[in-house]
Amino acid sequence: MSPEHRRLVIEELEAFQKTAAWAHIQESLDASARAALWSAGRRHPDQIAHANFVAGAVWAFDELRKMPGQLAQALRGTEALAAARAEIEQ
C-alpha cells in the first residue's frame, strides 16, 4: 500500500467512526451482546457449551466494535515504521 493510500484509509476510518452509520452498527452490536447475555441466563440442555458460545459471541461483538480504530492504529504503526526506515536509509 502506498503511503498516500495508507493516509487516505486512515482518514476514512477515522471519519467513519464519527458517522451515524457506525453509531447504528455499534448500537446493533450492543443489542446483540445483551441478547446473547440474556439467553445465557436461561436453562439450556448443554449449559457449558452454551455459556462458551455466548462468551465467544460477546467477545466477537466487542472486537468488531474496536475494529476501525485498531485498523487505523495498525496503519499508523506501518506508516511510522516506513518513515523510520526511509530516514535510516538516507
N, C-alpha and C positions, 0 to 999 in steps of 0.2 A: 504494500500500500504506500502510495507516495505521501510525503509529509503534508501536502496540500489537502489531499483526500482525507487523511487522518484528522487534520484540524476541522475539516468540514463535518465529518462524522461526529466528532466530539461536540461541536456546536449544536448539531442537530439532536444529539442525545440529551444535551442539557436543556435545549428548548422543548423537547418532547416531554421531559419531566415536569414542565410547567403548564402543560396543556390540560384542558378539561377531559380529553380522551384518556390521558394517563391517570387522572384523578378517578375517572369512572372505572378503569381497569383495576386500580388499587382497591376501590370500594367493593368490586366484584370478588376480588381475591380474598378480602377480609370476610365478606359474607360467606364465601365458600369454606374458609377456615373455621368460622364459627359453626357452620352447619356440620362440618366434619367432627369438630369437638363435641357438639351436641349429640351427634349419633354415637360417639364413644361412650356416652353415659348410659345408653340403652343396653339391654341384655342381648348378646349375640351368642350363637352356638359355639363359636371359637373366639372367646374373648381376647386371648393373647394375639392371635393373628389379626383381629380387627383393630386392636389397640396399636399394633405395629403399623398397620396400613394407615390409620388416622395420623399417627405421628409422622409418617413419611409424607402424607398429603399436606399437613400443616407446614412441614419443613419446605416442601416444594413451593407452596404459596409464598412463604417468606423469601425464598431465593428468587422467585420471579419478581417480587416487589423490588428487590435490590438490583436486578439485572441492568437496567440502563445506567445507573450510577457506577456499577462495577465495570461495565464495558468502557465507559468514558475514562475511568481511572486507569484501566489497563492500557488504553490507547495513550493516555498522558504519560504513563511509565515508558511505553515504547518510544514515544516522542523524545522523552528525556534521555533515554539510552542512545538513540540515534544522534541527538545533539552532542552528547558526550563523546561518542565515537568519532564524529566529524571533527570535534575540537582536538582530540588526541591525534588524529591523522594529519592535522595541519602542521 
